Amino acid sequence: MRTRLDRTAARGTQARRGGGTRERASTGKRATSALAATAALALALSACGGGGAKEESEGGKGGSTAPTVSLPKLNGQKLQVTAVWTGAERENFVKVLDEFEKRTGATVDFVPSGDDMAGFVGSKIAGGGQPDVAMLQQVGVLNEFAAKDWLKPLGPTAKAQLTKNYSKGWQDLGAHKGTQYGVYFKASNKSLVWYNAKAFDNAGAQEPKTWQDFLKTAQTLSESGVEPVSVGGSDGWTLTDWFENIYLSQAGPEKYDQLAQHKIKWTDGSVRKALTTLGQLFGRKDLLAGGNAGALQTDFPTSVTQTFSGGDTPKAAMVSSADFAAANISQTKAAIGTDAKVFPFPAVGAKSPVVTGGDVAVALKDGKAAQALLTFLASTDAAKIWAQAGGFISPNKELDRAAYADDVMREIAEALIAAGDDFRFDMSDQAPAGFGGKPGQGEWKDLQDFLKSPKDVTGAQAQLEKDAAKSFGH
């Protein structure tokens, strides 16, 4: 059976958090370091910066096609799944659901949640019509749902796949107070900058390694006649990524964890320093594609595609985005690895940051079908399907890296797995949804206001602290 999905449905604004997750406070004491991941990522990206990105590794896409997990027969059963994914990401996830249908006989309906997953699921539960499975972008939301008894624990078969295929850090992220609820199906490295290789070549620009070099490179690109930096400011989550990368590199991992858990205030001097640094970019409208007003009207997908469209006159030369931007790049004529290249987010402090995200599958209803889908999503079988399609990396350590569609994604995935549990999670996604995960309010809106008025650092700090204190209950 085919998934019941209108593939021509209106896609709207793709406020993709990119698999954003954030470690919950109870696991924040785990000793982690961004340094190992930074080194692995830098080596990986330097190794795949040339052509050959379309080549497949020996053994083809994914090696063996034999199933690695047994699934029950579910003929006649219907399953509803919700996620925020739109566009290419939605289409690729549907390929995963199609295979689940084929192997089980179940019928799967995909229901788009829109940007506000917490609000969407809450309204459905209030009406008694919640989906069977949801793909959550925020570990803070997982914890909120678990605390409200909205989630169903993983069954034994799903837990077996999780234990076999995932490191302890990823398992811990899907748990609440010792109970395992979630499977992190999709991960992301959010500390990348994608760039138009032709625009760089025409300007004589080089990949920057530090923040000051980044600003100089942007100036060089501007002088060549191409607007340097594309910012998808109409989707507020993109602005949290900018802040978090700067803050982690500049303030360090301990401060990062403290701010993420609201153990220090947003009026702290470290926040002032990070916002002032971000203002060095946001305060230069000549460095932003469309200026500040244009950035605030640009959604995430457009921020990527406009960087790799237009031939010799693209609307921007580079865009800071996670690996999942590859899915959007694939909708242009640019070839990843040749026309579209990538470098690590520049070091603001001593080291480049590594901010990681992910999408976690949870069951909202009891039932054999929901548990079977969680089991499938925890397997290498499901991960391989999207890896082959592109624009995806998996935290599943057993996935054959030959499955990835190109060398760039393969090397980014290698770096993620090599880092083990040594990374930091998206800060805004640790927060309660009211502060870190809803359009038009909290951190998303506050940073949009800062993009409008980047000189008002004090005002931005005060509003961020007011909104954080309200959501955290302080």
C-alpha positions in Angstrom: 0.0 0.0 0.0 1.1 3.6 -0.6 1.2 6.2 2.2 -1.9 8.4 2.1 -0.1 11.6 1.3 -0.9 14.4 -1.1 2.5 14.8 -2.6 1.5 18.0 -4.2 0.1 19.5 -1.0 1.1 23.1 -0.2 4.4 23.1 1.5 4.2 26.5 3.2 7.0 27.8 5.4 9.4 25.0 6.4 10.3 26.1 9.9 12.5 23.0 10.2 14.4 22.7 13.4 16.5 20.3 11.5 16.3 17.6 13.9 16.9 20.0 16.7 17.2 18.4 20.1 18.7 19.4 23.3 19.9 17.3 26.2 17.6 17.5 29.2 18.8 19.0 32.4 19.0 15.6 34.2 21.7 14.4 31.7 23.5 17.7 31.6 26.1 16.5 34.1 27.4 13.9 31.7 31.0 14.8 30.8 30.9 16.0 27.2 33.3 17.9 25.0 32.9 19.5 21.6 36.6 19.3 20.9 36.7 15.7 19.6 33.7 16.3 17.4 35.2 19.5 16.0 38.5 17.8 15.1 36.7 14.9 13.4 34.4 17.2 11.5 37.2 19.4 10.3 39.2 16.4 9.0 36.1 15.0 7.4 35.1 18.2 5.6 38.7 18.8 4.4 38.8 15.3 3.0 35.6 15.7 0.9 36.0 19.3 -0.3 36.8 18.4 -3.9 34.8 16.7 -6.6 33.7 13.1 -6.5 30.8 13.9 -4.2 28.4 11.9 -6.4 30.5 8.8 -6.3 29.3 5.8 -4.3 31.7 3.9 -2.1 32.5 0.3 -2.9 29.6 -2.0 -2.4 27.1 0.5 -3.7 24.4 2.2 -1.7 24.3 0.5 1.6 25.8 -2.9 0.8 23.4 -5.8 1.6 19.7 -5.3 1.1 18.7 -8.2 3.4 16.3 -7.1 6.2 18.0 -6.8 9.6 14.8 -6.7 11.7 11.6 -8.7 11.7 8.3 -6.9 11.7 4.9 -8.2 12.4 2.1 -8.6 9.9 -0.3 -5.7 10.4 -2.8 -6.2 7.5 -5.8 -4.0 7.9 -4.3 -1.8 10.6 -4.0 1.9 10.2 -1.3 4.1 11.6 -1.1 7.9 11.7 2.3 9.6 11.9 3.0 13.3 12.4 6.2 15.4 11.8 7.1 18.9 10.8 8.9 17.9 7.6 7.8 19.4 4.4 9.3 19.5 0.9 12.1 17.1 0.1 12.4 16.0 3.7 8.7 15.0 3.8 9.1 13.1 0.5 12.1 11.2 1.8 10.4 10.2 5.0 7.5 8.9 3.1 9.9 6.5 1.3 10.6 5.1 4.8 6.9 4.8 5.6 6.3 3.2 2.2 8.8 0.4 3.1 7.1 -0.1 6.4 3.8 -0.5 4.7 5.2 -3.0 2.2 6.8 -5.1 4.9 3.8 -5.1 7.4 0.7 -4.6 5.3 -0.3 -1.6 7.5 -1.6 1.7 6.0 0.2 4.8 7.2 -1.2 8.3 7.0 1.3 11.2 7.2 -0.1 14.2 9.0 2.0 17.4 8.9 2.1 19.1 12.3 3.1 22.6 11.2 5.8 24.5 13.1 4.2 24.1 16.6 4.4 20.4 17.3 3.6 20.8 21.0 0.5 22.8 20.2 -0.6 20.5 17.5 -0.3 17.3 19.5 -1.8 19.0 22.6 -4.9 20.0 20.6 -5.2 16.5 19.2 -5.0 14.8 22.6 -7.6 17.2 24.0 -9.9 16.0 21.2 -9.0 12.4 21.6 -7.6 12.1 18.1 -3.8 12.1 18.6 -1.6 10.4 16.0 -0.1 7.0 16.8 3.5 8.3 16.4 5.1 11.7 16.5 8.5 12.8 15.4 9.5 15.4 18.0 12.3 18.0 17.3 12.8 19.1 20.9 13.9 17.0 23.9 12.2 19.6 26.1 8.9 18.6 24.4 9.6 14.9 24.9 10.0 15.6 28.6 6.9 17.7 28.8 4.8 15.1 27.0 6.3 12.3 29.2 5.5 14.3 32.4 1.9 14.6 31.2 1.7 10.8 30.6 1.1 11.5 26.9 3.9 9.0 25.8 4.0 5.2 25.7 7.2 3.5 26.7 9.2 1.6 24.1 8.3 -2.1 23.9 10.9 -4.9 24.1 11.5 -5.2 20.3 12.1 -1.5 19.9 14.3 -1.3 22.9 16.4 -4.2 21.6 17.0 -2.4 18.3 17.8 0.8 20.2 20.4 -1.0 22.5 22.0 -2.7 19.5 22.3 0.3 17.2 22.6 3.5 19.4 25.2 4.8 21.8 24.2 5.5 25.4 24.1 9.3 24.8 21.4 8.9 22.1 19.5 6.4 24.2 19.6 8.8 27.2 18.1 11.6 25.1 15.0 9.5 24.4 14.4 8.7 28.1 12.6 10.5 30.8 13.2 9.6 34.5 14.6 6.3 33.6 11.9 5.2 31.2 12.8 4.8 27.5 10.3 6.6 25.2 12.0 7.7 22.1 14.1 6.6 19.1 16.3 9.3 17.5 15.8 8.5 13.9 17.4 11.5 12.3 20.4 13.6 13.5 22.0 16.8 12.3 25.2 18.7 12.6 24.1 22.3 12.9 27.6 23.8 12.9 28.2 24.1 9.2 28.3 26.8 6.5 27.4 25.8 3.0 28.8 28.0 0.2 28.5 28.6 -3.5 31.9 27.5 -4.8 31.7 29.6 -8.0 30.9 32.8 -6.1 33.9 32.1 -3.9 36.1 31.4 -6.9 34.9 34.6 -8.7 35.7 36.7 -5.6 39.0 35.0 -4.8 37.6 34.1 -1.4 38.9 31.3 0.8 37.1 29.1 3.4 37.4 31.1 6.7 38.5 29.4 9.9 37.8 32.1 12.5 34.9 34.6 13.0 37.0 37.5 12.0 38.1 35.7 8.8 34.4 34.9 8.2 33.5 38.6 8.3 36.5 39.5 6.1 35.4 36.8 3.6 31.8 38.2 3.6 33.3 41.7 2.9 35.3 40.2 0.0 32.2 38.6 -1.5 30.2 41.8 -1.1 32.9 43.7 -3.0 32.7 41.2 -5.8 29.0 42.0 -6.3 27.4 39.1 -4.5 25.5 39.5 -1.3 27.4 37.4 1.2 25.2 35.7 3.8 21.8 34.2 3.4 19.7 34.2 6.7 16.3 32.6 6.9 15.1 35.0 9.5 11.3 34.4 9.0 11.9 31.0 10.7 13.1 32.1 14.1 14.9 28.8 14.9 17.6 29.6 12.3 18.5 32.6 14.5 18.9 30.4 17.6 21.4 28.3 15.6 23.5 31.4 14.9 23.5 32.4 18.5 24.2 28.9 19.8 27.2 28.3 17.6 28.7 31.7 18.6 27.9 31.2 22.3 29.3 27.6 22.5 32.6 28.6 20.7 33.0 31.8 22.7 31.7 31.0 26.2 32.5 27.3 26.3 30.6 24.1 27.0 30.1 24.7 30.8 28.5 28.1 30.3 26.5 26.7 27.4 25.0 24.0 29.7 24.3 26.6 32.4 22.4 28.9 30.0 20.6 26.0 28.4 19.2 25.0 31.8 18.7 28.6 32.8 21.1 28.3 35.7 22.6 31.6 34.6 20.4 34.5 33.3 20.2 35.8 29.7 21.4 39.1 31.2 24.8 37.4 31.9 27.9 39.0 30.4 28.6 36.0 28.3 25.3 36.5 26.5 26.0 40.2 26.0 29.4 39.2 24.4 27.8 36.6 22.1 25.0 38.9 21.0 27.5 41.7 20.4 29.5 39.3 18.2 26.4 38.2 16.3 25.7 41.9 15.8 28.9 42.3 13.9 27.1 40.4 11.1 23.5 41.4 11.7 24.5 45.0 12.1 25.9 45.0 8.6 23.0 45.0 6.2 25.4 45.0 3.3 26.6 41.5 4.4 23.0 40.1 4.5 21.1 38.9 1.4 18.3 41.4 1.1 19.6 43.3 4.2 17.9 42.9 7.6 14.4 43.4 6.2 15.0 40.8 3.5 16.5 38.3 6.0 13.4 38.6 8.1 11.2 37.8 5.1 13.2 34.8 4.0 12.2 31.3 5.1 14.7 28.5 5.7 14.3 26.6 2.4 14.7 29.9 0.4 17.7 30.9 2.4 19.4 27.7 1.0 18.1 27.6 -2.5 18.8 31.2 -3.2 22.4 30.6 -2.4 22.7 27.9 -5.1 20.5 29.3 -7.8 21.0 32.1 -10.4 24.2 31.0 -12.1 26.8 33.8 -11.9 24.4 36.0 -10.0 23.1 34.1 -7.0 21.2 36.0 -4.3 23.8 35.0 -1.7 27.2 33.3 -1.5 26.9 31.3 1.8 24.3 30.1 4.3 24.9 28.7 7.8 22.8 25.6 8.0 22.9 22.0 9.2 23.7 19.0 6.9 20.0 18.7 6.1 20.4 21.7 3.8 21.6 19.1 1.3 17.9 18.2 0.7 17.2 21.8 -0.3 20.4 22.1 -2.4 19.3 19.0 -4.3 16.3 21.0 -5.5 18.6 23.3 -7.4 21.0 22.5 -10.2 24.0 22.7 -7.8 26.1 19.5 -7.3 27.0 18.9 -3.7 30.8 18.7 -3.3 31.5 20.7 -6.5 29.1 23.6 -6.8 27.9 23.5 -3.2 30.7 23.0 -0.6 30.8 23.2 3.2 33.1 24.3 6.0 32.8 24.1 9.8 31.2 27.0 11.5 34.1 29.4 12.1 35.8 29.5 15.5 34.7 32.5 17.6 36.7 31.4 20.6 39.5 28.8 20.7 37.7 26.1 18.8 34.9 25.8 16.3 31.6 24.7 17.9 29.7 21.5 17.3 25.9 21.8 17.9 23.9 18.7 17.2 20.2 18.1 16.8 17.9 15.2 16.1 14.3 14.0 15.5 12.9 11.5 18.0 10.1 9.1 17.3 7.6 8.6 20.2 4.4 6.6 20.5 1.3 8.6 21.6 -1.0 5.5 21.5 -0.7 1.9 22.7 -0.7 -0.7 20.0 1.3 -3.2 18.0 1.5 -1.0 14.9 3.0 2.0 16.7 5.6 -0.2 18.5 6.4 -1.9 15.2 7.1 1.5 13.5 9.4 2.5 16.4 11.2 -0.8 16.0 11.6 -0.2 12.3 12.9 3.4 12.8 15.5 2.1 15.3 16.8 -0.3 12.7 19.4 0.2 10.0 16.8 -0.8 7.4 14.9 2.4 7.9 17.9 4.7 8.2 19.4 3.3 5.0 16.4 4.4 2.9 16.7 8.1 3.8 20.5 8.0 3.7 20.3 6.8 0.1 17.9 9.6 -0.8 20.2 12.3 0.6 20.0 15.2 3.0 20.1 12.9 6.1 22.5 11.6 8.7 21.7 9.0 11.2 22.9 8.5 14.8 22.5 4.8 14.2 26.1 3.6 14.6 25.5 0.3 12.8 24.3 1.9 9.6 26.7 1.0 6.7 28.2 4.4 5.7 28.1 3.2 2.1 24.4 4.0 2.2 24.9 7.7 2.1 24.2 9.4 -1.2 27.4 11.4 -1.5 30.8 11.7 0.0 30.0 15.0 1.8 27.1 13.4 3.8 29.1 10.2 4.3 32.0 12.1 5.9 29.7 14.2 8.1 28.0 11.0 9.3 31.4 9.4 10.0 32.3 12.5 12.1 29.1 12.2 14.1 29.6 8.5 14.9 33.3 9.0 15.6 32.4 11.7 18.2 30.4 9.2 20.2 28.7 11.2 23.0 31.1 14.2 22.7 28.9 17.0 21.5 26.4 19.6 22.6 22.8 19.7 21.7 20.7 22.5 20.3 20.2 24.9 23.3 16.8 26.2 22.4 15.5 22.6 22.2 16.3 21.9 25.8 14.0 24.7 26.9 10.3 24.5 27.4 8.5 24.8 24.1 7.1 28.2 25.1 10.6 29.7 25.1 12.6 27.6 22.7 10.3 26.1 20.2 7.3 28.2 19.1 6.9 30.7 16.3 6.1 34.2 17.3 7.1 34.0 20.9 10.1 33.4 23.2 13.6 33.1 21.9 12.5 32.8 18.2 10.7 36.2 18.3 13.3 37.8 20.6 16.1 37.0 18.2 14.0 38.2 15.2 13.6 41.5 17.1 17.3 41.5 17.6 17.8 41.0 13.8 15.6 44.1 13.3 17.6 46.1 15.9 21.1 44.5 16.3 22.5 47.4 18.2 20.0 46.9 21.1 21.9 44.2 22.9 20.7 45.2 26.4 17.0 45.2 25.3 17.4 41.8 23.6 19.0 40.4 26.8 16.2 41.8 29.0 13.5 40.3 26.8 15.2 37.0 26.5 15.5 36.7 30.3 11.9 37.8 30.8 10.6 35.1 28.5 13.0 32.4 29.7 12.1 33.0 33.4 8.4 32.8 32.6 8.8 29.5 30.7 11.3 27.9 33.1 9.0 28.9 36.0 11.7 31.0 37.8 
